[in-house]
């Protein structure tokens, strides 16, 4: 999968640079571009990363005061990097938990914090998307000129709603969710063997119980939930604003609205969730090209796609990857554990 992803990404980059009306042609022929807006696009993405870091740091330091903002930044860039290089972003949270444990955070507590943040993120994103789709429903219909992308969008949004539903069920009514997963136990036994299947199901039930317990504790702190929700709204706004700044950089005289751009990004994100490919390579580019094709000129569209992917995806690999290599030392972990024991 990694080999295919590297091959696909390399091919896409070369295509968007050297093909007709690619980045090379745009840089050669364009004289009106306002490249200052590209700095704003990059700044918006960096702000998204910082807000993500701050949310995690705030939630962890309530129980572990020794957990510094720098530790939160380290765990965040680790999560972004491994989410970028694994199918469906599946490696992000496990590696973030691994990094947090190195800084003396209990693995169960780290898991519950990330799950709580994830469910709030999913709920906010879903509501955000619904509001944008309602506001710009005519625009969405006008942009759909083939049968593939609408199907991908519906599947992506359905997946988003289903995931949000299951997360809510895990936090409010865990027992029905356990029974639902138990229905798949006979299939798992045939695939993984009886012992492995039962151990896997036991692990699933333990995680559901941990999440339900964390949810009950979180409800007792409504201010923290409200603050986290507002911060995630800000984070999503930063994410969705990146294409707008790229648009203003490459098409300075363009008059498309900020809200229309937001709606288009929400659609692209929904489509990108359909295939569990690292970084949704290929799918994201195609969706962006279809929904932003009317905003950018023929000469600037390919450049816009490449710049957008560089900032929002390749940035995690090129910049955040090296930052995630170093980790908290055993000495730091022992010191933090000793500090907690002394406080207790």
N, C-alpha and C positions, 0 to 999 in steps of 0.2 A: 504493500500500500504506500509506504514512504517513497519507494523508487518511482512508482507511478505518479505520485504527487509532485515529486521533484521534476520529473520529466515533463509533466503537464504544465507546471508553473513556469519552467524555463521556456517551453514552447510558446506559452501565452505572452510572456515578457518580450521575447524576440519578435513575435507577431505584432504586438502593439507598438514596438519601437520601429521596426524596419518595413512593415507593410505599407501600402499606399495610404496616404493620409495618417500615417502613424506619427509617433512622437518626433522622430527625426525630421519628417517633412514639416511638422508644425513648428518646431524650433527654427527651421530654416526660413520658413515663409511668413510666420506670424510677426507682426510689428505692433499690434495693439494689446497684446496680453499684459495683464497687470499681475505680475508674479508676487507682489506683496501679499495678495490674498492667500497664496499657497502657504505662507507662514501662519496665517490665521487658521487654515485647515489643519496644519500640523499641530498648532497650539490647542485646537479644539480636541484633537485625539489625545494629546498628552494630558489635558485637563480631565478627560474621561478616565484615563488610567489613574490619575491622582485621586479623583473622587472615589473610585473603586477601592484604592488603597486606604483612604481615610475611613470609609465605612467599615472595612474589616478591622482596622486598628481600633476604632472607637468601641466596637462590639467586644473585642478580645480584652482590651485593657481594663474593662470593668471588673474582670475576675483576675487578670494577670497584669498588675501595674507595671511590671518590668518590661512588658512588650512595647517596644519603641516604634515610632513612626517609620524609622528606617527598616525595622523588621517587617512591618506591614507592607512596605514598598517592595522588599525582597520577595515576600510570598506572593505578592500580586503579579510581578513580572514573571515569576516562575509559572504561575497559573496561566497567564496569557500565552507564554511560549508553548507550553505543552498542550494547551487547548488548540493552538494553531497547527500543531504537527500531528495530532491524533484524530481519528475519525469521529465526527460529530462533537469535537472538543472534549471527548471523554477523559482525556488525561489531565485536564486542567485542575480540577478539584483534588484528586488524589495526590498530585504532586504538591499542591498548595498545602494540604494537610501535612504531608511529609516534611515540608520546609518549616511549618509552624511548630511541629513536634521538636525539631532541632533547636528551637528557641524556648523550649520548656513548656509548650502548651500541650495539655492533654488531648490525645487524638479524638476522643469522644466529644469533648467540648468544641474542638476545632471543627469537627464534622457538623455539629448542630448549628454552629455560627454560620458556616457556609451554606448549609441547607436553608436556614432562615433567610439569609440574604438572597439566596437563589429564588425562593418562593415569592418574596416581595418583588424581586426583579421581574419575574414571570408575570405576576399580576399587573404590575405597573405597565409593562410592555404590552400586554394584551389589551388593557384599557386604552392605552395610548394609541394603539393600532386601530381599535374600533372607532375611537373618536375621529381620527384622521380619515379613515375610510368613509365614515358618514359625511364628514365635511367635504370630501372630494370624490364622492361616488361617481359623478358624471365624468370627471377627469379620468378615473380609473377605467371606466367602460370605454372611453374614447381611445385609451392607450392600448387596449387589448386587440391586437389584429391577427392573432393566431390561436390555436387551440391548446398548445403545450403550456405556455406560461400561466393561463388561468387555472389549469388543472394543478400545476405546481403550487400556485399561490393558495388555492383552496386546501390542498394537502398540507402545506406548511402552516397555514393558520389553524387548521384542524388539529395538527400536532401540537401547536402552541396551546390551544384551548384544552386539549386532553391532558397535557402535562400539567397545566395549572390546576385542573380539576383533581388529578391524582395527588398533587402536593397539598392541596387544601384538605382532601380527604384524609391524608396521612396525619395532618396536624389536628384535625377536629374529630374524625371518626376512624381510628386506625384499624379496628377489628374487621369491618367490612372489606378494607383493602387487603388485609392478611388473607381473608377467605378467598378473595379474588385471585391473588397470587398462588394460593394453594391449589387452585384448579389446574395449574400448569405443572404440578409436581409429577404426575405420571409421565408426562412428556420428558421432563428433565431427567427422570430416572432412566429412561431409555437412551438418552443422549449422553448423560454424564455418569451413569451408574447410581445405584441406590444411596450409597454412603455420601458421595459428593453432592448429589441432589439435595439430600436432607440437610447437609452442612450449609449448602448455599441458601436454602430456604430459611434455615435458622438465622443466618447472617442477615437476610432481608428483613425478617421479623424483628431482629434486634435493632436494626437501623430505623425501622418504622417506629418502634417504641421510644428510641432515643429522640427522634424528631418530634414525636407527640409530646414527650416530656419537656423538651426545649420550647415547644410552641406554647405550652401552658405557662411556662416561666416568662416567656416573652410578652404574653397578654397582660401580665401583671405590670409591665413597663410600657404603657401606651406611648409615652413621650419618645422613647427610643424607636418605636415602630414608625411613628409619624416623622421623626427626623430622618430615619433611614429611607422612608418613602420619598420624602422631598429631595433627598440627596440623589436617589436613583432617577427621579424625574429630571434632575439637572444633568446627571450622567448621560441619560438617553438623549437629551437635547443636544449635548456636545457631540454624541455619535452621529446624530441625524443632521447636524449642521455642516459636517465635513464636505459633502457634495456641493452644498450651496456656495461655500467659499471657493471651491474649485471652479464652479460655474462662473463666479464673478471674476476669477483670475483669467480664465480662458475666453470668456465671452463678456467683456467689461460693459458692453452696451445692452446686455440682456435684461429683460424686464420681468422675468418669472418670479413669482412670490416665494417667500421663505416657507410658507405653509405647504405649498405644492411640492416643494423639494422634500419636505419632511414626509409627506404622504408617499412619495416615490421610494424613499429609503425604506420606509416601513414595508412596502410591497416587496422590495428586493430582499429584505431580511427574511420575510415569510417564505419566499421562494427558495432561499439559500438553505433553509432547514430541512428540505425534503430529502436530499441525498447525504448520507453520512460520510462525506469525503472530507479529508483535512482541509479546512479553510473554504469548503464549498467551491473548490477550484473549478472553473469552467462554468458552473451554474450561476455563481454570483456575477461573473463578467457578462454572461448572456442576459441576465435579468436587468443589470444596470444599463446595458446597451439598448435594450428594448424600452425601458421606462424613462431613460434620460435622453433618448435619441432625439426627441423633439426640442429639448432645451439647448443642447450643444449643436454647433454646426458640424457638417460632414467632415470638415478639416480638423475639428478639435475633439470629436467624440472618443476616438481611440486613445488619445492622450489623456482625456478625463478618466477613462476606465483604468488606465495604468497608474495614474497618480493616485486615484482613490484606493486602489488595491495596495499600492505601496505604503500609503499612510495607515490604512486600517488593518492590513494583514501582514505584508512583508516587514513592516516596522516591528511586529512582535517577534519575528524570526531573526532579523538582522540586528536590532538594537536590544530588545528585551531578552533574547536568547543568551548572549554573552553575560548579561547582568544576572541571569539566573544560575550561572555555573557555580559560583562560589556559594557556600552554605554556612549556616551557623555551626561553629565548632562544638565539639563535645565539651570543651571547657566552658563555653558560654552556657550550654544546656545545664551542666552540673551547677554552675554558679546560680542560675535562675532557679533551679530546683531547690538549692540550699536556701536561697532568699525566701522562697515560698514557705519552706518548712519553718524558718525562723519566725515568719509573720504569723503562721498558724500556731 
